Amino acid sequence: MWEDKKIKKLYKTTELFLSFFYTNYGDFMKVKVIDESHELDLEKSINTFLEGISELIDIKFSTSVSVFGEEQIFCFSALILYK
């Protein structure tokens, strides 16, 4: 019984959080993905993009590398959440 109450409370808290997030951001949130092969190019692309937006919500950054023969291929990317 105690576990049921704890689960119900967690569910209500999660539901409240999701409804708040959707109401305040979901209707207006936009996403931009930028991908470059060099980190300085990514920096320049992000800065150029940010000049044209009104409100930044978050930026997620990712780096990956692969090997093709004896060549290393880098991928620098950013996911930008904005209004």
WOTAMO-V103689 format. One record per backbone hydrogen bond with DSSP energy under -0.5 kcal/mol. CO is the residue of the C=O (numbers start at 1). NH is the residue of the N-H. E is the energy in kcal/mol with one decimal. If there is no record, write none. Layout:
CO NH E
CO NH E
//
This chain:
1 5 -1.9
2 6 -2.1
3 7 -2.6
4 8 -2.5
5 9 -2.4
6 10 -2.3
7 11 -2.7
8 12 -2.4
9 13 -2.3
10 14 -2.6
11 15 -2.8
12 16 -2.4
13 17 -2.4
14 18 -2.7
15 19 -2.3
16 20 -2.2
17 21 -2.7
18 22 -2.6
19 23 -2.3
20 24 -2.5
21 25 -2.4
21 26 -1.4
22 27 -1.2
25 28 -1.0
25 29 -2.6
30 82 -2.2
32 80 -3.2
34 78 -2.4
36 76 -3.1
38 42 -1.9
39 43 -2.3
40 44 -2.1
41 45 -2.4
42 46 -2.8
43 47 -2.5
44 48 -2.3
45 49 -2.3
46 50 -2.8
47 51 -1.1
49 52 -1.5
50 53 -1.1
55 83 -2.8
58 81 -3.0
60 79 -2.7
62 77 -2.9
64 75 -2.6
66 73 -3.3
67 69 -0.5
68 71 -2.1
71 68 -3.1
72 74 -0.5
73 66 -2.3
75 64 -2.2
75 77 -0.5
76 36 -3.1
77 62 -2.6
78 34 -2.5
78 80 -0.6
79 60 -2.7
79 81 -0.5
80 32 -2.0
80 82 -0.5
81 57 -2.8
81 58 -1.8
82 30 -3.1
//
